[in-house]
Structures are given as structure tokens and as C-alpha cells.
Amino acid sequence: MNNILVKEEGTMKLHCRLSTLMGQHRLSIQNVHEKTKLSRTTISNLYNDKATRINYETIEKLCSLFECGIAELLCLDEPQKRSYSKDDER
């Protein structure tokens, strides 16, 4: 009898949804820069989901600009789950 096991792979990953919000509001990186005074590099890194950290002031400015909550700006992906049979362990 094969037992089916579920294994979580990887860790949870935080994603920035700035590109989605900017698209919905039809704003460019330059527009966001002018309205928030955040650096274009910061905005670009968040837009491309390449930022490794974000400070509270940045979150506050972006949430204020888009009139959204943190959960609309940032989302946490669950780890991927993979099913396999007990026979696969051999």
C-alpha cells in the first residue's frame, strides 16, 4: 500500500504588489516618485519585486498614496507543497 505524503518545500516569501497598484492607478515610477518623494531606485526595486527590505516610512507613503492597507501592498505566499508516495523515498 502506498502512503501519500505531503512535503512543504521552501519558505514563505513576501511579495510586493506595487506594480499591480501602479497599473490600476495608471502611475509610472516617475509619478510615484514625485508624489511620495521616495527614491526612484526604491520604487523600481519594489515595482520589480526585488527589494530585500522595506522601511515603515516607505510603506506608509505608498499606502497613503494608493489609499490601501498593508495587505494590499504586500502579500505572503505560502510554501509550495508537493505530494509523493512513500516509495519515492527509496
C-alpha positions in Angstrom: 0.0 0.0 0.0 1.4 3.4 -1.0 1.2 6.1 1.6 0.9 9.6 0.2 2.9 12.2 2.0 2.9 16.0 1.6 6.1 17.9 2.0 6.5 21.7 2.2 9.3 23.0 0.0 10.9 26.3 0.6 9.9 29.1 2.9 7.2 31.7 2.8 8.0 34.6 0.5 6.9 38.2 0.8 5.9 39.9 -2.4 5.3 43.5 -3.2 2.2 44.3 -5.3 3.3 47.8 -6.2 3.3 47.1 -9.9 -0.3 45.9 -9.7 -1.4 49.0 -7.7 0.5 51.3 -10.1 -1.1 49.7 -13.1 -4.6 50.0 -11.6 -3.9 53.8 -10.9 -2.1 54.2 -14.2 1.0 55.7 -12.5 4.6 55.5 -13.6 7.7 55.1 -11.4 8.3 58.8 -12.0 4.7 59.7 -10.9 5.1 57.7 -7.7 8.5 59.3 -7.1 7.0 62.8 -7.5 4.0 62.1 -5.3 5.9 60.3 -2.4 9.4 61.7 -2.7 10.7 58.1 -2.4 13.8 57.4 -4.5 13.3 56.0 -8.0 15.6 53.1 -7.0 13.4 52.2 -4.1 10.2 52.4 -6.2 11.9 50.4 -9.0 13.0 47.6 -6.7 9.6 47.3 -5.1 7.9 47.5 -8.5 10.0 44.6 -9.8 9.6 42.7 -6.5 13.4 42.7 -6.0 13.6 44.6 -2.7 15.1 42.7 0.2 13.8 45.1 2.9 11.4 48.0 3.2 11.2 50.6 5.9 8.0 51.7 7.7 8.1 55.2 6.2 8.1 53.7 2.6 5.1 51.5 3.5 3.2 54.5 5.0 3.8 56.7 1.9 2.8 54.0 -0.5 -0.3 53.0 1.4 -1.3 56.7 1.7 -0.8 57.3 -2.0 -2.9 54.3 -3.0 -5.3 54.6 -0.1 -4.8 50.9 0.7 -3.8 48.7 3.6 -0.5 46.9 4.1 -2.2 43.6 3.0 -3.0 45.2 -0.4 0.6 46.3 -0.9 2.4 43.3 0.5 1.4 39.6 0.4 2.9 36.5 1.9 3.0 33.4 -0.3 2.6 30.0 1.4 5.4 27.5 0.8 4.8 25.1 -2.2 3.5 21.7 -1.2 4.5 18.5 -3.1 2.8 15.2 -2.8 4.8 12.0 -3.1 4.5 8.3 -2.2 6.5 6.5 0.4 8.1 4.5 -2.4 9.7 7.8 -3.7 11.9 8.0 -0.5 14.0 5.0 -1.6 
